[in-house]
Amino acid sequence: MRADPKYKEKKAAYDKVYGQVHRDRIRQRQREYYWMKKYGLTPEDVYNLLEKQSCCCEICGLPIYAFDKGLCVDHNHETGEVRGLLCSNCNSGLGMFKDNINIMENAIEYLERSNHASG
């Protein structure tokens, strides 16, 4: 029995259609694989975090459905310990401040001073 010479073309066409039809399922599996590989989190672990946080960003409190990409897994860069789920803005903000509490406190004081001066 000989292999179909157009097998590769047919397989590529099938994979393309499958990818389009099942895009959400494929993305979810990729997310779950990433969570496990990078943070050691199972889908149940992420669900439990979401439930604990009422499906909201731990910092700003906005609900998960307010974000196109959902929430980010926030972790301590030194220990790797998962701290919670944040929206991309809050997660990026922590990253920009290098998780440094002193710098963040200085930023808060700065905002308080500037709000008092303008108000």
Stockholm file with secondary structure:
# STOCKHOLM 1.0

chainA/1-119         MRADPKYKEKKAAYDKVYGQVHRDRIRQRQREYYWMKKYGLTPEDVYNLLEKQSCCCEICGLPIYAFDKGLCVDHNHETGEVRGLLCSNCNSGLGMFKDNINIMENAIEYLERSNHASG
#=GR chainA/1-119 SS CCCCTTHHHHHHHHHHHHHHHTHHHHHHHHHHHHHHHHHCCCHHHHHHHHHHTTTBCTTTCCBGGGSTTCCEEEECTTTCCEEEEECHHHHHHHHHTTTCHHHHHHHHHHHHHHHHHHC
#=GC SS_cons         CCCCTTHHHHHHHHHHHHHHHTHHHHHHHHHHHHHHHHHCCCHHHHHHHHHHTTTBCTTTCCBGGGSTTCCEEEECTTTCCEEEEECHHHHHHHHHTTTCHHHHHHHHHHHHHHHHHHC
//
